[in-house]
Amino acid sequence: MPNASDAVPTWLNAEETMFRAEVRRFARTELRPLVAEIDRSGEFPRAAIETMDSLGLFSLAVPEEHGGADASLGLQCVVAEELAYATPVASLVVSPSLVTALILRAAGGDVADEYLKRVATPMTLTAVALSEPDSGSDAASITARAVRDGDDYVLNGRKSWITNGGIADLFCVFARTGSVADRARGISAFMLDADTPGFSVAKLEDKMGLRGSTTAECVLEDVRLPATQLIGVEGGGFRYVMEAFDKTRPLIACVALGIAQAALDVALLYAQERRQFGKAIGEFQGLQFLLADMAIALESGRTLTYEAARLVDLGSPHTTVYASMAKSWGTDVAMKITTDAVQVLGGFGYVKDFPVERMMRDAKIFQIFEGTNQIQRGIIARELNAWARTEARA
Ligand SMILES: Cc1cc2nc3c(=O)[nH]c(=O)nc-3n(C[C@H](O)[C@H](O)[C@H](O)COP(=O)(O)OP(=O)(O)OC[C@H]3O[C@@H](n4cnc5c(N)ncnc54)[C@H](O)[C@@H]3O)c2cc1C
């Protein structure tokens, strides 16, 4: 059987297949040699961002009329997986998908055009600032405030864990325009330029993995934004981000699966070469079954995730539950596969001479952000219960 990652997805057209090959070549020949240093230094090289930009990766999700490539979510997932095979950091630095999805969902007319063109502009990095020190899974409890003042809004508060915080040019920031009691209905979304007075980075996090992706705590101190930078309607922000997650959760799963594929490949090759008891360890059934289970898990995650992406591309009404299933299952299997890859390498898996310990550290975050996997299961259970209640009434 060929390695599953070598099989070109049958649904890609000829142009997309060539594009995938180009991204793969970049990831495996140019990016991969830099990965250990990115992990050590915590810095992602600007030159690599420039190359990814020249490949058109920044504007992938942006519709053609706003200067982008209008790629299907399926193709975006393929790209995310290919980059993550080298390093998930590349997939996150380059991905403006959540911001794009938010603008497409919330903004209309000139506002959408202006910001989508900005997203598609070379070297424009984006970030989404929803979480706060006391508001993670319970995102409807955020306390950052946006108060209307004439033609402006004035924003105050603290935002935590912002991916690309510190390097992004353009942020989508969530703040409360209603009362705390309004919960989700009181939250609005604003576009914000990184150099807006009053907006600053307070702290860069020192993380276990995904090093090279900056994660920042940001402060909003009397940040004055013209009301035109509100996207959508006042109070619509929470709804917009939850709907945008339906598009980005399959992408997040694909990034995790890209790491998992890389870990499985390292484990397979190592099992051929490492000899104990006079033979290659890959000849022991105990390890063969472990490797087979890793491959089964990977393919199950991949199949579910691409199905979730396909449903988004078809405009299906069932995207929320599939996106949550893909995100939780895809990232759970990636964590298991990377952990098992360390096991296959034994002691050598536990040290930095081999890349699997980094892959295991990198994989962990995917079970946590974009809604933890407990929260995903809560969403799935909620949707199942809603179906059951309707059926019971019928
Ligand atoms: C590296 C990194 C990058 C991030 N990037 C961004 C970003 O770009 N933008 C952004 O806005 N945020 C970002 N986040 C924040 C991320 O989305 C949150 O960390 C995540 O939503 C969890 O929130 P929390 O950390 O406060 O954990 P908590 O919400 O405190 O959860 C702690 C534990 O309790 C569990 N739990 C909580 N509530 C429930 C429940 N109802 N049922 C069952 N279990 C529950 C959780 O699953 C988890 O295991 C990032 C975080 C990290 C670490």
The ligand as a Tripos MOL2 file, in Angstrom:
@<TRIPOS>MOLECULE
LIG
   53    58     1     0     0
SMALL
NO_CHARGES

@<TRIPOS>ATOM
      1 C1         -1.3700   28.6110   21.7070 C.3       1 LIG1
      2 C2         -2.7550   29.1600   21.8180 C.ar      1 LIG1
      3 C3         -3.2510   29.9320   20.7650 C.ar      1 LIG1
      4 C4         -4.5350   30.4960   20.8580 C.ar      1 LIG1
      5 N1         -4.9800   31.3280   19.8630 N.ar      1 LIG1
      6 C5         -6.1150   32.0480   20.0660 C.ar      1 LIG1
      7 C6         -6.4830   33.0910   19.1560 C.ar      1 LIG1
      8 O1         -5.8270   33.3360   18.1340 O.2       1 LIG1
      9 N2         -7.5740   33.8390   19.4500 N.ar      1 LIG1
     10 C7         -8.3440   33.6220   20.5540 C.ar      1 LIG1
     11 O2         -9.3090   34.3390   20.7560 O.2       1 LIG1
     12 N3         -8.0250   32.6270   21.4340 N.ar      1 LIG1
     13 C8         -6.9340   31.8510   21.2240 C.ar      1 LIG1
     14 N4         -6.5760   30.8640   22.1180 N.ar      1 LIG1
     15 C9         -7.4240   30.6160   23.2830 C.3       1 LIG1
     16 C10        -8.1110   29.2570   23.2280 C.3       1 LIG1
     17 O3         -9.1650   29.3070   22.3160 O.3       1 LIG1
     18 C11        -8.5380   28.9030   24.6610 C.3       1 LIG1
     19 O4         -7.3570   28.5690   25.3590 O.3       1 LIG1
     20 C12        -9.5230   27.7590   24.6850 C.3       1 LIG1
     21 O5        -10.7630   28.1650   24.1550 O.3       1 LIG1
     22 C13        -9.7480   27.2380   26.1120 C.3       1 LIG1
     23 O6         -9.9520   28.2670   27.0070 O.3       1 LIG1
     24 P1         -9.0950   28.2980   28.3700 P.3       1 LIG1
     25 O7         -7.6790   28.1320   28.0110 O.co2     1 LIG1
     26 O8         -9.4920   29.5060   29.1230 O.co2     1 LIG1
     27 O9         -9.5390   27.0110   29.1580 O.3       1 LIG1
     28 P2        -10.8390   26.8660   30.0660 P.3       1 LIG1
     29 O10       -12.0390   27.3640   29.3370 O.co2     1 LIG1
     30 O11       -10.5590   27.4190   31.3990 O.co2     1 LIG1
     31 O12       -10.9470   25.2760   30.1590 O.3       1 LIG1
     32 C14       -10.1220   24.5000   31.0300 C.3       1 LIG1
     33 C15       -10.5750   23.0430   30.9120 C.3       1 LIG1
     34 O13       -11.9770   22.9390   31.2930 O.3       1 LIG1
     35 C16       -12.7040   22.3180   30.2450 C.3       1 LIG1
     36 N5        -14.0450   22.9010   30.1870 N.ar      1 LIG1
     37 C17       -14.4010   24.2180   30.2350 C.ar      1 LIG1
     38 N6        -15.7160   24.3470   30.1130 N.ar      1 LIG1
     39 C18       -16.2160   23.0990   29.9290 C.ar      1 LIG1
     40 C19       -17.5310   22.5670   29.7350 C.ar      1 LIG1
     41 N7        -18.6070   23.3400   29.6330 N.pl3     1 LIG1
     42 N8        -17.6620   21.2140   29.6040 N.ar      1 LIG1
     43 C20       -16.5780   20.4020   29.6900 C.ar      1 LIG1
     44 N9        -15.3080   20.8450   29.8720 N.ar      1 LIG1
     45 C21       -15.1560   22.1680   29.9960 C.ar      1 LIG1
     46 C22       -11.9250   22.6190   28.9670 C.3       1 LIG1
     47 O14       -12.2290   21.7000   27.9360 O.3       1 LIG1
     48 C23       -10.4950   22.5100   29.4700 C.3       1 LIG1
     49 O15       -10.1090   21.1720   29.4840 O.3       1 LIG1
     50 C24        -5.3290   30.2430   22.0090 C.ar      1 LIG1
     51 C25        -4.8290   29.4420   23.0430 C.ar      1 LIG1
     52 C26        -3.5630   28.9240   22.9670 C.ar      1 LIG1
     53 C27        -3.0390   28.1180   24.1330 C.3       1 LIG1
@<TRIPOS>BOND
     1     1     2 1
     2     2     3 ar
     3     2    52 ar
     4     3     4 ar
     5     4     5 ar
     6     4    50 ar
     7     5     6 ar
     8     6     7 ar
     9     6    13 1
    10     7     8 2
    11     7     9 ar
    12     9    10 ar
    13    10    11 2
    14    10    12 ar
    15    12    13 ar
    16    13    14 ar
    17    14    15 1
    18    14    50 ar
    19    15    16 1
    20    16    17 1
    21    16    18 1
    22    18    19 1
    23    18    20 1
    24    20    21 1
    25    20    22 1
    26    22    23 1
    27    23    24 1
    28    24    25 2
    29    24    26 1
    30    24    27 1
    31    27    28 1
    32    28    29 2
    33    28    30 1
    34    28    31 1
    35    31    32 1
    36    32    33 1
    37    33    34 1
    38    33    48 1
    39    34    35 1
    40    35    36 1
    41    35    46 1
    42    36    37 ar
    43    36    45 ar
    44    37    38 ar
    45    38    39 ar
    46    39    40 ar
    47    39    45 ar
    48    40    41 1
    49    40    42 ar
    50    42    43 ar
    51    43    44 ar
    52    44    45 ar
    53    46    47 1
    54    46    48 1
    55    48    49 1
    56    50    51 ar
    57    51    52 ar
    58    52    53 1
@<TRIPOS>SUBSTRUCTURE
     1 LIG1         1 GROUP 0 **** ****
